[in-house]
Amino acid sequence: MSVVTERRPAYWRRSLAALGSGLVAAFNTNKTSWVGLGLFLIVCLLAILAPVIAPHDPIEQNILFRLKAPTGDYWFGTDYYGRDTFSRVLYGARISLMIGLFAIGSAMIIGSFIGMVAGYYGGATDIVIMQIMDVLLAFPSLILGLIVVAMIGPSTLNIIIAISLTAIPPFARIARAPTIAVKEREFVEAGRALGYSNPRILFGHILPNILPEILVMGSLWLATAIRVEASLAFIGLGVSPPTPTWGGMIREGFENILDSFWLALFPSLAVLLVVFSLNLLGDGLRDAIDPRLKGEQ
């Protein structure tokens, strides 16, 4: 019995070690992946250190400095209420990253579990689950998120729920397909022969083999989540003011785009930078796990 209990963590360690070495090799081949990872880590670091780096209070109003162009004191200028745009961009990164990470993290867990169950059990279970996922996939992510937020109201938690709901079906699909293939392999059949329970087979043997595909989807959908959050905030369904969000800042700046272009420019560049870095990172992750791309390198 002790031998059996020792194999499971060892199997996970070998799987994670193989994934890590594959990522390093793929990133070394595709140098832009390191650029994406570096840019994303820099944005995360700036968001974490926002209270230290920000030169001004992001919600403090100073009407005397209203719509002030970028200067040495206000690097990104000020908005209509005299608030420092640079400080608001830094604090807005915290909101966008928090919503994106929580939404995609929960969608990754729930969607992957649903896809694994559908692929493993098959039959009527698979048909019913995937039909429900197909109905959700029929709605574009932004439209579905808009419907959910409009129904339950705009708040940080509700936005996380809305974005998570839009991301669950893609994760279910990406987890289902490899589960169907892996469940027929010899080591899974051996586990059944030894009397392993279905949860043990799913989480101890199938999940480590499909985890790379899920992580690739996670990096790409994190970029989508940040874009959807910014879009919802732009149309007034984001986190309530005066909390700074990138989408809300773009919306406020759009009203003064001709006279004070910096209000919309800098938060737009922030969204662009994060989405661009995550797409580069996703390309590197895909190269690490796609055997066809490995053969071309």
Contacts in CASP RR format, 6 or more apart in sequence:
PFRMAT RR
TARGET T0000
AUTHOR 0000-0000-0000
METHOD contacts of the structure
MODEL  1
MSVVTERRPAYWRRSLAALGSGLVAAFNTNKTSWVGLGLFLIVCLLAILA
PVIAPHDPIEQNILFRLKAPTGDYWFGTDYYGRDTFSRVLYGARISLMIG
LFAIGSAMIIGSFIGMVAGYYGGATDIVIMQIMDVLLAFPSLILGLIVVA
MIGPSTLNIIIAISLTAIPPFARIARAPTIAVKEREFVEAGRALGYSNPR
ILFGHILPNILPEILVMGSLWLATAIRVEASLAFIGLGVSPPTPTWGGMI
REGFENILDSFWLALFPSLAVLLVVFSLNLLGDGLRDAIDPRLKGEQ
8 200 0 8 1.000
8 204 0 8 1.000
11 204 0 8 1.000
11 205 0 8 1.000
11 208 0 8 1.000
12 204 0 8 1.000
12 208 0 8 1.000
15 208 0 8 1.000
15 209 0 8 1.000
15 211 0 8 1.000
16 208 0 8 1.000
19 211 0 8 1.000
19 212 0 8 1.000
19 288 0 8 1.000
19 289 0 8 1.000
20 288 0 8 1.000
22 288 0 8 1.000
23 284 0 8 1.000
23 285 0 8 1.000
23 288 0 8 1.000
25 288 0 8 1.000
26 33 0 8 1.000
26 284 0 8 1.000
26 285 0 8 1.000
26 287 0 8 1.000
26 288 0 8 1.000
26 294 0 8 1.000
27 33 0 8 1.000
27 34 0 8 1.000
27 37 0 8 1.000
27 284 0 8 1.000
27 288 0 8 1.000
29 287 0 8 1.000
29 297 0 8 1.000
30 283 0 8 1.000
30 284 0 8 1.000
30 287 0 8 1.000
32 280 0 8 1.000
32 283 0 8 1.000
32 284 0 8 1.000
33 280 0 8 1.000
33 281 0 8 1.000
33 282 0 8 1.000
33 283 0 8 1.000
33 284 0 8 1.000
33 285 0 8 1.000
33 287 0 8 1.000
35 277 0 8 1.000
35 280 0 8 1.000
36 276 0 8 1.000
36 277 0 8 1.000
36 278 0 8 1.000
36 280 0 8 1.000
36 281 0 8 1.000
37 277 0 8 1.000
37 280 0 8 1.000
37 281 0 8 1.000
38 277 0 8 1.000
39 273 0 8 1.000
39 274 0 8 1.000
39 276 0 8 1.000
39 277 0 8 1.000
39 280 0 8 1.000
40 274 0 8 1.000
40 277 0 8 1.000
40 278 0 8 1.000
40 281 0 8 1.000
43 93 0 8 1.000
43 97 0 8 1.000
43 270 0 8 1.000
43 273 0 8 1.000
43 274 0 8 1.000
43 277 0 8 1.000
44 97 0 8 1.000
46 53 0 8 1.000
46 90 0 8 1.000
46 93 0 8 1.000
47 90 0 8 1.000
47 92 0 8 1.000
47 93 0 8 1.000
47 94 0 8 1.000
47 97 0 8 1.000
48 94 0 8 1.000
50 87 0 8 1.000
50 90 0 8 1.000
50 91 0 8 1.000
50 93 0 8 1.000
50 94 0 8 1.000
53 90 0 8 1.000
54 84 0 8 1.000
54 86 0 8 1.000
54 87 0 8 1.000
54 90 0 8 1.000
54 91 0 8 1.000
55 73 0 8 1.000
55 75 0 8 1.000
55 84 0 8 1.000
55 86 0 8 1.000
55 87 0 8 1.000
56 74 0 8 1.000
56 83 0 8 1.000
56 84 0 8 1.000
56 86 0 8 1.000
56 87 0 8 1.000
57 84 0 8 1.000
57 87 0 8 1.000
58 83 0 8 1.000
58 84 0 8 1.000
58 87 0 8 1.000
58 88 0 8 1.000
58 90 0 8 1.000
58 91 0 8 1.000
58 92 0 8 1.000
58 244 0 8 1.000
59 83 0 8 1.000
59 242 0 8 1.000
59 243 0 8 1.000
59 244 0 8 1.000
60 83 0 8 1.000
60 84 0 8 1.000
61 81 0 8 1.000
61 82 0 8 1.000
61 83 0 8 1.000
62 78 0 8 1.000
62 81 0 8 1.000
62 82 0 8 1.000
62 83 0 8 1.000
63 81 0 8 1.000
63 82 0 8 1.000
64 82 0 8 1.000
65 74 0 8 1.000
65 78 0 8 1.000
65 82 0 8 1.000
66 78 0 8 1.000
66 79 0 8 1.000
66 80 0 8 1.000
66 81 0 8 1.000
66 82 0 8 1.000
67 78 0 8 1.000
67 79 0 8 1.000
67 80 0 8 1.000
67 82 0 8 1.000
67 256 0 8 1.000
67 259 0 8 1.000
67 260 0 8 1.000
67 263 0 8 1.000
68 74 0 8 1.000
68 77 0 8 1.000
68 78 0 8 1.000
68 82 0 8 1.000
69 77 0 8 1.000
69 260 0 8 1.000
69 262 0 8 1.000
70 76 0 8 1.000
70 77 0 8 1.000
70 262 0 8 1.000
71 77 0 8 1.000
74 84 0 8 1.000
74 85 0 8 1.000
74 86 0 8 1.000
75 86 0 8 1.000
76 84 0 8 1.000
76 85 0 8 1.000
76 86 0 8 1.000
76 89 0 8 1.000
76 262 0 8 1.000
76 266 0 8 1.000
77 84 0 8 1.000
77 85 0 8 1.000
77 86 0 8 1.000
77 262 0 8 1.000
78 84 0 8 1.000
78 85 0 8 1.000
79 85 0 8 1.000
79 88 0 8 1.000
79 249 0 8 1.000
79 252 0 8 1.000
79 253 0 8 1.000
79 260 0 8 1.000
79 263 0 8 1.000
80 252 0 8 1.000
80 255 0 8 1.000
80 256 0 8 1.000
80 263 0 8 1.000
83 242 0 8 1.000
85 249 0 8 1.000
85 262 0 8 1.000
85 263 0 8 1.000
85 266 0 8 1.000
85 267 0 8 1.000
86 266 0 8 1.000
87 244 0 8 1.000
88 244 0 8 1.000
88 249 0 8 1.000
88 267 0 8 1.000
89 244 0 8 1.000
89 246 0 8 1.000
89 249 0 8 1.000
89 266 0 8 1.000
89 267 0 8 1.000
89 270 0 8 1.000
91 244 0 8 1.000
92 244 0 8 1.000
92 245 0 8 1.000
92 246 0 8 1.000
92 249 0 8 1.000
92 267 0 8 1.000
92 270 0 8 1.000
93 246 0 8 1.000
93 270 0 8 1.000
93 274 0 8 1.000
95 156 0 8 1.000
95 229 0 8 1.000
95 239 0 8 1.000
95 243 0 8 1.000
95 244 0 8 1.000
95 245 0 8 1.000
95 246 0 8 1.000
96 226 0 8 1.000
96 229 0 8 1.000
96 230 0 8 1.000
96 245 0 8 1.000
96 246 0 8 1.000
96 271 0 8 1.000
96 274 0 8 1.000
97 226 0 8 1.000
97 274 0 8 1.000
98 156 0 8 1.000
99 156 0 8 1.000
99 159 0 8 1.000
99 160 0 8 1.000
99 163 0 8 1.000
99 225 0 8 1.000
99 226 0 8 1.000
99 229 0 8 1.000
100 160 0 8 1.000
100 163 0 8 1.000
100 222 0 8 1.000
100 225 0 8 1.000
100 226 0 8 1.000
100 229 0 8 1.000
101 222 0 8 1.000
102 160 0 8 1.000
102 164 0 8 1.000
103 159 0 8 1.000
103 160 0 8 1.000
103 161 0 8 1.000
103 163 0 8 1.000
103 164 0 8 1.000
103 167 0 8 1.000
103 225 0 8 1.000
103 229 0 8 1.000
104 163 0 8 1.000
104 164 0 8 1.000
104 167 0 8 1.000
104 218 0 8 1.000
104 221 0 8 1.000
104 222 0 8 1.000
104 225 0 8 1.000
105 164 0 8 1.000
105 218 0 8 1.000
106 160 0 8 1.000
106 164 0 8 1.000
107 163 0 8 1.000
107 164 0 8 1.000
107 165 0 8 1.000
107 166 0 8 1.000
107 167 0 8 1.000
107 168 0 8 1.000
107 171 0 8 1.000
107 221 0 8 1.000
108 167 0 8 1.000
108 171 0 8 1.000
108 214 0 8 1.000
108 217 0 8 1.000
108 218 0 8 1.000
110 164 0 8 1.000
110 168 0 8 1.000
110 171 0 8 1.000
111 168 0 8 1.000
111 169 0 8 1.000
111 171 0 8 1.000
111 172 0 8 1.000
111 175 0 8 1.000
112 171 0 8 1.000
112 172 0 8 1.000
112 174 0 8 1.000
112 175 0 8 1.000
112 207 0 8 1.000
112 210 0 8 1.000
112 214 0 8 1.000
113 175 0 8 1.000
114 129 0 8 1.000
114 133 0 8 1.000
114 168 0 8 1.000
114 171 0 8 1.000
114 172 0 8 1.000
114 175 0 8 1.000
115 129 0 8 1.000
115 171 0 8 1.000
115 172 0 8 1.000
115 173 0 8 1.000
115 175 0 8 1.000
115 176 0 8 1.000
115 179 0 8 1.000
116 175 0 8 1.000
116 176 0 8 1.000
116 179 0 8 1.000
116 202 0 8 1.000
116 206 0 8 1.000
116 207 0 8 1.000
116 210 0 8 1.000
117 125 0 8 1.000
117 129 0 8 1.000
117 202 0 8 1.000
118 125 0 8 1.000
118 126 0 8 1.000
118 129 0 8 1.000
118 130 0 8 1.000
118 172 0 8 1.000
118 176 0 8 1.000
118 179 0 8 1.000
119 126 0 8 1.000
119 176 0 8 1.000
119 179 0 8 1.000
119 180 0 8 1.000
119 183 0 8 1.000
120 179 0 8 1.000
120 183 0 8 1.000
120 198 0 8 1.000
120 201 0 8 1.000
120 202 0 8 1.000
120 206 0 8 1.000
122 180 0 8 1.000
126 176 0 8 1.000
129 172 0 8 1.000
130 172 0 8 1.000
130 173 0 8 1.000
130 176 0 8 1.000
133 168 0 8 1.000
133 169 0 8 1.000
133 172 0 8 1.000
133 173 0 8 1.000
134 169 0 8 1.000
136 144 0 8 1.000
136 165 0 8 1.000
136 166 0 8 1.000
136 168 0 8 1.000
136 169 0 8 1.000
137 169 0 8 1.000
137 170 0 8 1.000
137 173 0 8 1.000
139 147 0 8 1.000
139 166 0 8 1.000
141 163 0 8 1.000
141 166 0 8 1.000
141 167 0 8 1.000
141 224 0 8 1.000
141 228 0 8 1.000
142 228 0 8 1.000
142 231 0 8 1.000
142 232 0 8 1.000
144 162 0 8 1.000
144 165 0 8 1.000
144 166 0 8 1.000
145 162 0 8 1.000
145 163 0 8 1.000
145 165 0 8 1.000
145 166 0 8 1.000
145 228 0 8 1.000
145 232 0 8 1.000
146 232 0 8 1.000
146 235 0 8 1.000
146 237 0 8 1.000
148 158 0 8 1.000
148 161 0 8 1.000
148 162 0 8 1.000
148 165 0 8 1.000
148 166 0 8 1.000
149 158 0 8 1.000
149 159 0 8 1.000
149 162 0 8 1.000
149 232 0 8 1.000
149 237 0 8 1.000
149 238 0 8 1.000
150 237 0 8 1.000
152 158 0 8 1.000
152 161 0 8 1.000
152 162 0 8 1.000
153 237 0 8 1.000
154 232 0 8 1.000
154 236 0 8 1.000
154 237 0 8 1.000
154 238 0 8 1.000
154 239 0 8 1.000
154 240 0 8 1.000
155 239 0 8 1.000
155 240 0 8 1.000
156 239 0 8 1.000
159 229 0 8 1.000
159 232 0 8 1.000
159 237 0 8 1.000
159 238 0 8 1.000
159 239 0 8 1.000
162 232 0 8 1.000
163 225 0 8 1.000
163 228 0 8 1.000
163 229 0 8 1.000
166 228 0 8 1.000
167 221 0 8 1.000
167 224 0 8 1.000
167 225 0 8 1.000
170 217 0 8 1.000
170 221 0 8 1.000
171 214 0 8 1.000
171 217 0 8 1.000
171 218 0 8 1.000
171 221 0 8 1.000
174 213 0 8 1.000
174 214 0 8 1.000
174 217 0 8 1.000
175 210 0 8 1.000
175 213 0 8 1.000
175 214 0 8 1.000
178 209 0 8 1.000
178 210 0 8 1.000
178 213 0 8 1.000
179 206 0 8 1.000
179 210 0 8 1.000
182 188 0 8 1.000
182 205 0 8 1.000
182 206 0 8 1.000
182 209 0 8 1.000
182 210 0 8 1.000
183 201 0 8 1.000
183 206 0 8 1.000
187 205 0 8 1.000
188 201 0 8 1.000
188 205 0 8 1.000
188 206 0 8 1.000
191 201 0 8 1.000
191 205 0 8 1.000
192 201 0 8 1.000
196 205 0 8 1.000
212 285 0 8 1.000
212 288 0 8 1.000
212 289 0 8 1.000
213 289 0 8 1.000
215 285 0 8 1.000
216 282 0 8 1.000
216 285 0 8 1.000
216 286 0 8 1.000
216 289 0 8 1.000
219 278 0 8 1.000
219 281 0 8 1.000
219 282 0 8 1.000
219 285 0 8 1.000
220 278 0 8 1.000
220 279 0 8 1.000
220 282 0 8 1.000
222 278 0 8 1.000
223 274 0 8 1.000
223 275 0 8 1.000
223 278 0 8 1.000
223 279 0 8 1.000
226 271 0 8 1.000
226 274 0 8 1.000
226 275 0 8 1.000
226 278 0 8 1.000
227 271 0 8 1.000
227 275 0 8 1.000
229 238 0 8 1.000
229 245 0 8 1.000
229 246 0 8 1.000
229 247 0 8 1.000
230 245 0 8 1.000
230 246 0 8 1.000
230 247 0 8 1.000
230 248 0 8 1.000
230 250 0 8 1.000
230 271 0 8 1.000
231 247 0 8 1.000
232 238 0 8 1.000
233 239 0 8 1.000
233 245 0 8 1.000
233 246 0 8 1.000
233 247 0 8 1.000
233 248 0 8 1.000
233 250 0 8 1.000
233 251 0 8 1.000
234 247 0 8 1.000
234 248 0 8 1.000
234 250 0 8 1.000
234 251 0 8 1.000
234 254 0 8 1.000
235 251 0 8 1.000
236 248 0 8 1.000
236 251 0 8 1.000
238 245 0 8 1.000
238 247 0 8 1.000
238 248 0 8 1.000
239 245 0 8 1.000
241 248 0 8 1.000
246 267 0 8 1.000
246 268 0 8 1.000
246 270 0 8 1.000
246 271 0 8 1.000
247 267 0 8 1.000
247 271 0 8 1.000
248 267 0 8 1.000
249 263 0 8 1.000
249 264 0 8 1.000
249 266 0 8 1.000
249 267 0 8 1.000
250 264 0 8 1.000
250 267 0 8 1.000
250 268 0 8 1.000
250 271 0 8 1.000
252 263 0 8 1.000
252 264 0 8 1.000
253 260 0 8 1.000
253 263 0 8 1.000
253 264 0 8 1.000
254 264 0 8 1.000
256 263 0 8 1.000
257 263 0 8 1.000
257 264 0 8 1.000
286 293 0 8 1.000
287 293 0 8 1.000
287 294 0 8 1.000
287 297 0 8 1.000
END
